Amino acid sequence: MMNELLTQTIDLISGNPADKRVEIRNYFKKTYAIDEALFKLLKHDATYYKRADPLRHPLIFYLGHTAVFFMNKLILAGLVKERVNPHFESIFAIGVDEMSWDDLNENHYDWPDVSAVWEYRERVKEVVLKVIDHTPLEMPISWENPFWIIMMGIEHERIHLETSSVLIRQLPIEEINTGAFGTICEDTGEAPENSFVSVEGGTVTLGKPKNHAYYGWDNEYGNYTEEVAPFKAGEMLISNGEFKQFIDAGGYENRNYWTGEGWSWCTYKEAQYPLFWEKDPQGFKLRLVDRIVEMPWSWPVEVNYLEAKAYANWLSEQDGKSYRLPSEAEWYKMAQENGLKDKPVLAENVNINLQQFASPMPVNKNKTGAFYDLAGNVWQWTENPITGFPGFKVHPLYDDFTTPTFDGKHNIIKGGSWISTGNEATYFARYAFRRHFYQHAGFRVVESDVPLVIREDSYEYDEAVAQSCEMNYGKSRLGIENFSVQLAKISKELIQGKYGVKALDLNCDTGRTVFELAPYVSEITGLDFSARFIKMAVDMQTKGFVRYVTKDENELVFYHDAQLKELGLENADHIQFMQADANNIKPIYTGYDLVIAPNILEELYNPIQFLKSIHERINDRGFLVLGSTYDWQRNDLNTEMWPGGYKQDGEPITSLDGISKILNTYFERVEAPIDINYTIPYSSRKVEVRTSEITIWRKN
């Protein structure tokens, strides 16, 4: 039966609609069937309600979850109008990771009968088949195509084929039907001798092209280039036999080998050996998904990242060399140098896609180029916490697939395992788990003296900073042009035709005006009081993109990825961003031909002092572009610090009157004030409109 269910992910570009509909239909049916075959391993209904892992729901949740996912996404896409079971489609919807919004309190659930969930799955199957049969299909199938949503449900279920098998592997063996899910490998010899292979350095480009033929998850797309230094890597994955040496050396008792996070986990779990190992008086055995076998020392060890890292640290001490796990870019470098091909399944001669065994196998059997198991057998932990590549965007119907893992706590695994199917068995597949989690995952060791630089491209959740990013780099609202762009246009006109212009933005926020003006000046500096805001400007400068989260409505949010190139902007060496107090600027910030001070007066604790001293920063005949809402009360500014906006001797003194009185000593105003409207977004449906009066001054 298992061979009849084997298939691979679908080419979504080639072919005609009629044939592609049949292909997707069959792919769906086989996916549904192989997932259900896995659950037939459970002997008793009572087993479905046991929690194999305290950080996971019981198996009954996962039986219902993949079907519910189909329904919820089809409803969101408008492909289905009526729900099959609203209650099921709520309780089986969320709770697959260790996130704050995953409600794992069993007191909050009254799980239905197993038979009811199986029946529900059948009803959903009928709905999905009807959608496949009757939804208009045009080729190619891209993100916007309704069949992308169907593929999303299929590939999602294939992910859970693997994650559910990991949970079943942790259930009591007496409650599992042995031999009901594929054939295991019988080759269980001693651990082979491992060695290191040299890998040349070079440039590696990561990221899946948008027009790629196979379905991809959001985190796969984008473009990122990294320079990889030469390194050496283990010819094979670390075997159970090799890892046993770490155990025998007291590796689980010596905190020197563990990271702080790792030692906390190790002591909390009282770990003495890997999770899937079992010890009895005769020695170690290995728990597989559906049976326990004598320890196959030649198979790859399956551990979490924390254990893998501890082993590498121990080995470093033993050999006096610098060992660690490979980076994601180093995995790609090995793959590219050794001919691992981008196919629907990574390669034919690897233990992947259930095409060889329903278990791991020896680490010295499947060779691609100079390495064994570049793909397949077990996933390989990397040193990289997952983040998106530049150009990353979330799919509007599944915006929480990857972004919750962009927290620096989820490390990437590469290469797939024996049970990786569909998208998981493809070259660009990127999955990540918390470092203490178990998958069918092991590792290989890399030798390198070059310090590893880890990108930290997590999303900015700080409301004020994210709001600034949206104002600077987000879409226009209410038909009002971006304030920074409007301000830059005014400033460009002042310096048009001038060469060697040196410019200063005194309230640069998250940097848009600086980037807009950079092509027109020889040097430009952006200052801001807040390091939080400056960090985003620097990120945009150094990485070419920023990521932030804004509110949609209530608890719903949007994830944004803003890129310089997409905005038609480029980075430049003559840009710098620094933190500074505009009321107390360092002397080095002087000699400018253009100073922009957008909406800064109302944020200062002493705007009058600022106005009296700003001439010291500007060259003769240089320009000051001043913008203000004159809202002195917004930040509770003391009235004696107001330049205007009050009555004196019964007569009104406007803010412009007061500002002019101060600036006229050193400046002349060159044209009439200009009102610029701009928006401040609080949510998708709450936007505040403000007006800043722009005045332009030339120093005498």
QUIJO-V505470 format. One record per backbone hydrogen bond with DSSP energy under -1.0 kcal/mol. CO is the residue of the C=O (numbers start at 1). NH is the residue of the N-H. E is the energy in kcal/mol with one decimal. If there is no record, write none. Layout:
co=CO nh=NH e=E
co=CO nh=NH e=E
This chain:
co=2 nh=5 e=-1.0
co=12 nh=141 e=-3.2
co=16 nh=20 e=-2.4
co=17 nh=21 e=-2.3
co=18 nh=22 e=-1.5
co=19 nh=23 e=-2.3
co=20 nh=24 e=-2.7
co=21 nh=25 e=-2.2
co=22 nh=26 e=-2.4
co=23 nh=27 e=-2.2
co=24 nh=28 e=-2.6
co=25 nh=29 e=-2.2
co=26 nh=30 e=-2.5
co=27 nh=31 e=-2.1
co=28 nh=32 e=-2.7
co=29 nh=33 e=-2.2
co=30 nh=34 e=-2.6
co=31 nh=35 e=-1.9
co=32 nh=36 e=-1.9
co=33 nh=37 e=-2.2
co=34 nh=38 e=-1.4
co=35 nh=39 e=-1.3
co=36 nh=40 e=-1.0
co=38 nh=41 e=-1.7
co=39 nh=42 e=-1.6
co=41 nh=177 e=-3.2
co=45 nh=48 e=-1.2
co=46 nh=49 e=-1.2
co=47 nh=50 e=-1.6
co=48 nh=60 e=-2.5
co=50 nh=59 e=-1.0
co=53 nh=56 e=-2.2
co=58 nh=61 e=-1.5
co=59 nh=63 e=-1.9
co=60 nh=64 e=-1.6
co=61 nh=65 e=-2.6
co=62 nh=66 e=-1.1
co=64 nh=68 e=-2.4
co=65 nh=69 e=-2.6
co=66 nh=70 e=-1.4
co=67 nh=71 e=-1.9
co=68 nh=72 e=-3.0
co=69 nh=73 e=-2.3
co=70 nh=74 e=-2.4
co=71 nh=75 e=-2.4
co=72 nh=76 e=-2.1
co=73 nh=77 e=-2.2
co=74 nh=79 e=-2.0
co=74 nh=80 e=-1.4
co=75 nh=78 e=-1.2
co=85 nh=89 e=-2.5
co=87 nh=90 e=-1.4
co=87 nh=91 e=-2.4
co=88 nh=92 e=-2.3
co=90 nh=93 e=-1.3
co=97 nh=99 e=-1.3
co=99 nh=102 e=-1.6
co=102 nh=104 e=-1.1
co=105 nh=108 e=-2.2
co=106 nh=109 e=-1.6
co=113 nh=117 e=-1.5
co=114 nh=118 e=-2.3
co=115 nh=119 e=-2.3
co=116 nh=120 e=-2.1
co=117 nh=121 e=-2.4
co=118 nh=122 e=-1.7
co=119 nh=123 e=-1.9
co=120 nh=124 e=-2.5
co=121 nh=125 e=-2.4
co=122 nh=126 e=-1.8
co=123 nh=127 e=-1.7
co=124 nh=128 e=-2.9
co=125 nh=129 e=-2.4
co=126 nh=130 e=-1.9
co=127 nh=131 e=-2.2
co=128 nh=132 e=-2.8
co=129 nh=133 e=-2.3
co=130 nh=134 e=-1.8
co=131 nh=135 e=-2.2
co=142 nh=145 e=-1.6
co=145 nh=148 e=-2.0
co=146 nh=150 e=-1.0
co=147 nh=151 e=-2.3
co=148 nh=152 e=-2.2
co=149 nh=153 e=-1.9
co=150 nh=154 e=-2.0
co=151 nh=155 e=-3.1
co=152 nh=156 e=-2.2
co=153 nh=157 e=-1.9
co=154 nh=158 e=-1.7
co=155 nh=159 e=-1.7
co=156 nh=160 e=-1.7
co=157 nh=161 e=-1.3
co=159 nh=163 e=-2.1
co=160 nh=164 e=-2.4
co=161 nh=165 e=-1.0
co=162 nh=166 e=-1.6
co=163 nh=167 e=-1.5
co=164 nh=168 e=-2.7
co=165 nh=169 e=-1.7
co=167 nh=170 e=-1.8
co=168 nh=171 e=-1.5
co=172 nh=175 e=-1.9
co=173 nh=176 e=-1.7
co=175 nh=43 e=-2.5
co=177 nh=180 e=-1.3
co=183 nh=358 e=-2.9
co=189 nh=298 e=-1.3
co=195 nh=235 e=-3.7
co=197 nh=233 e=-2.3
co=199 nh=231 e=-1.9
co=202 nh=228 e=-3.1
co=204 nh=226 e=-2.9
co=206 nh=224 e=-2.5
co=208 nh=222 e=-1.0
co=209 nh=212 e=-1.6
co=213 nh=12 e=-3.5
co=217 nh=220 e=-2.2
co=218 nh=221 e=-1.1
co=220 nh=208 e=-3.1
co=224 nh=206 e=-3.8
co=226 nh=204 e=-3.0
co=228 nh=202 e=-2.6
co=231 nh=199 e=-3.2
co=232 nh=447 e=-3.1
co=233 nh=197 e=-2.7
co=235 nh=372 e=-2.8
co=238 nh=301 e=-2.3
co=239 nh=243 e=-2.4
co=240 nh=244 e=-1.8
co=243 nh=247 e=-1.7
co=244 nh=248 e=-2.9
co=245 nh=249 e=-1.6
co=246 nh=251 e=-2.4
co=247 nh=250 e=-1.9
co=250 nh=253 e=-1.8
co=254 nh=257 e=-1.5
co=255 nh=258 e=-1.4
co=259 nh=263 e=-3.0
co=260 nh=264 e=-1.9
co=261 nh=265 e=-2.0
co=262 nh=266 e=-2.9
co=263 nh=267 e=-2.6
co=264 nh=268 e=-2.0
co=265 nh=269 e=-2.8
co=266 nh=271 e=-1.9
co=274 nh=277 e=-1.6
co=276 nh=287 e=-3.1
co=278 nh=285 e=-3.3
co=280 nh=283 e=-2.2
co=283 nh=280 e=-2.4
co=284 nh=295 e=-1.4
co=285 nh=278 e=-2.7
co=286 nh=293 e=-2.5
co=291 nh=288 e=-3.3
co=293 nh=286 e=-3.0
co=295 nh=297 e=-1.3
co=296 nh=299 e=-1.9
co=297 nh=241 e=-2.2
co=298 nh=363 e=-2.5
co=299 nh=240 e=-2.7
co=304 nh=308 e=-2.1
co=305 nh=309 e=-2.8
co=306 nh=310 e=-1.8
co=307 nh=311 e=-2.4
co=308 nh=312 e=-2.1
co=309 nh=313 e=-2.2
co=310 nh=314 e=-2.4
co=311 nh=315 e=-2.8
co=312 nh=316 e=-2.0
co=313 nh=317 e=-1.6
co=314 nh=318 e=-2.1
co=315 nh=319 e=-2.5
co=316 nh=320 e=-1.8
co=322 nh=448 e=-2.1
co=324 nh=446 e=-3.4
co=326 nh=383 e=-2.0
co=327 nh=331 e=-1.9
co=328 nh=332 e=-2.0
co=329 nh=333 e=-2.1
co=330 nh=334 e=-2.4
co=331 nh=335 e=-2.4
co=332 nh=336 e=-2.9
co=333 nh=337 e=-2.4
co=334 nh=338 e=-1.4
co=335 nh=340 e=-2.3
co=341 nh=343 e=-1.3
co=350 nh=352 e=-1.7
co=351 nh=377 e=-3.0
co=352 nh=355 e=-2.0
co=366 nh=373 e=-2.7
co=368 nh=371 e=-1.6
co=371 nh=368 e=-3.2
co=376 nh=378 e=-1.9
co=377 nh=418 e=-1.7
co=379 nh=442 e=-3.7
co=380 nh=414 e=-2.1
co=384 nh=412 e=-3.0
co=389 nh=392 e=-2.2
co=390 nh=223 e=-2.2
co=395 nh=398 e=-2.1
co=398 nh=401 e=-1.2
co=402 nh=405 e=-2.6
co=403 nh=406 e=-1.6
co=405 nh=407 e=-1.9
co=409 nh=435 e=-1.2
co=410 nh=386 e=-3.1
co=411 nh=433 e=-1.8
co=412 nh=382 e=-2.0
co=413 nh=431 e=-1.2
co=414 nh=380 e=-2.1
co=415 nh=376 e=-2.4
co=417 nh=420 e=-1.6
co=418 nh=354 e=-2.6
co=420 nh=353 e=-1.5
co=421 nh=424 e=-1.6
co=422 nh=425 e=-1.5
co=423 nh=426 e=-1.7
co=425 nh=346 e=-1.8
co=426 nh=429 e=-1.0
co=431 nh=413 e=-2.9
co=433 nh=411 e=-2.2
co=434 nh=437 e=-2.1
co=435 nh=306 e=-1.4
co=439 nh=441 e=-2.2
co=440 nh=379 e=-2.6
co=441 nh=303 e=-1.6
co=442 nh=381 e=-2.4
co=443 nh=238 e=-2.8
co=445 nh=234 e=-2.8
co=446 nh=324 e=-2.1
co=447 nh=232 e=-2.2
co=460 nh=549 e=-2.4
co=462 nh=466 e=-3.3
co=463 nh=467 e=-2.2
co=464 nh=468 e=-2.0
co=465 nh=469 e=-2.5
co=466 nh=470 e=-2.3
co=467 nh=471 e=-2.3
co=468 nh=472 e=-2.5
co=469 nh=473 e=-3.5
co=470 nh=474 e=-1.8
co=477 nh=480 e=-2.3
co=482 nh=486 e=-2.3
co=483 nh=487 e=-2.7
co=484 nh=488 e=-2.2
co=485 nh=489 e=-2.1
co=486 nh=490 e=-1.8
co=487 nh=491 e=-2.1
co=488 nh=492 e=-2.6
co=489 nh=493 e=-1.7
co=490 nh=494 e=-1.0
co=491 nh=495 e=-1.2
co=495 nh=498 e=-2.4
co=501 nh=522 e=-2.4
co=501 nh=523 e=-1.5
co=502 nh=593 e=-2.7
co=502 nh=594 e=-1.6
co=503 nh=525 e=-1.8
co=504 nh=596 e=-3.2
co=505 nh=527 e=-3.2
co=508 nh=511 e=-2.8
co=511 nh=515 e=-1.9
co=512 nh=516 e=-2.3
co=513 nh=517 e=-2.1
co=514 nh=518 e=-1.5
co=517 nh=520 e=-2.3
co=518 nh=521 e=-1.2
co=523 nh=503 e=-3.0
co=524 nh=576 e=-1.6
co=525 nh=505 e=-3.0
co=526 nh=578 e=-2.7
co=527 nh=508 e=-2.6
co=528 nh=580 e=-1.9
co=530 nh=534 e=-2.0
co=531 nh=535 e=-2.4
co=532 nh=536 e=-1.0
co=533 nh=537 e=-1.7
co=534 nh=538 e=-2.9
co=535 nh=539 e=-2.6
co=536 nh=540 e=-2.4
co=537 nh=541 e=-2.0
co=538 nh=542 e=-3.1
co=539 nh=543 e=-2.9
co=544 nh=564 e=-2.1
co=546 nh=562 e=-2.4
co=547 nh=460 e=-1.7
co=548 nh=560 e=-3.0
co=550 nh=558 e=-3.0
co=552 nh=684 e=-1.8
co=553 nh=556 e=-2.8
co=556 nh=552 e=-2.7
co=558 nh=550 e=-1.9
co=560 nh=548 e=-1.5
co=562 nh=546 e=-2.1
co=563 nh=567 e=-1.2
co=564 nh=569 e=-2.9
co=565 nh=568 e=-1.6
co=572 nh=575 e=-1.3
co=574 nh=524 e=-2.5
co=576 nh=526 e=-2.9
co=578 nh=528 e=-1.4
co=581 nh=584 e=-2.5
co=586 nh=589 e=-1.6
co=588 nh=590 e=-1.8
co=592 nh=619 e=-3.4
co=593 nh=623 e=-2.6
co=594 nh=504 e=-2.1
co=595 nh=625 e=-3.0
co=596 nh=506 e=-3.1
co=597 nh=627 e=-2.1
co=600 nh=603 e=-1.5
co=601 nh=604 e=-1.1
co=606 nh=610 e=-1.7
co=607 nh=611 e=-2.5
co=608 nh=612 e=-2.1
co=609 nh=613 e=-1.2
co=610 nh=614 e=-1.5
co=613 nh=616 e=-1.8
co=614 nh=617 e=-1.9
co=615 nh=618 e=-1.1
co=617 nh=592 e=-2.5
co=619 nh=622 e=-2.3
co=622 nh=699 e=-2.9
co=623 nh=595 e=-2.6
co=624 nh=697 e=-2.7
co=625 nh=597 e=-3.2
co=626 nh=695 e=-2.9
co=627 nh=599 e=-1.4
co=628 nh=693 e=-2.9
co=630 nh=632 e=-1.6
co=632 nh=637 e=-1.7
co=633 nh=636 e=-1.8
co=638 nh=641 e=-2.2
co=639 nh=642 e=-1.7
co=646 nh=653 e=-3.4
co=648 nh=651 e=-1.9
co=651 nh=648 e=-3.3
co=653 nh=645 e=-3.0
co=653 nh=646 e=-1.6
co=654 nh=658 e=-2.3
co=655 nh=659 e=-2.7
co=656 nh=660 e=-2.6
co=657 nh=661 e=-2.2
co=658 nh=662 e=-1.4
co=659 nh=663 e=-2.8
co=660 nh=664 e=-2.5
co=662 nh=665 e=-1.1
co=663 nh=666 e=-1.6
co=663 nh=667 e=-2.7
co=666 nh=700 e=-3.1
co=668 nh=698 e=-2.8
co=674 nh=694 e=-3.9
co=676 nh=692 e=-3.0
co=678 nh=690 e=-2.7
co=680 nh=688 e=-2.7
co=686 nh=682 e=-3.0
co=686 nh=683 e=-1.6
co=688 nh=680 e=-2.8
co=690 nh=678 e=-2.5
co=692 nh=676 e=-2.7
co=693 nh=628 e=-1.3
co=694 nh=674 e=-2.6
co=695 nh=626 e=-2.7
co=696 nh=670 e=-2.1
co=697 nh=624 e=-2.9
co=698 nh=668 e=-2.2
co=699 nh=621 e=-1.5
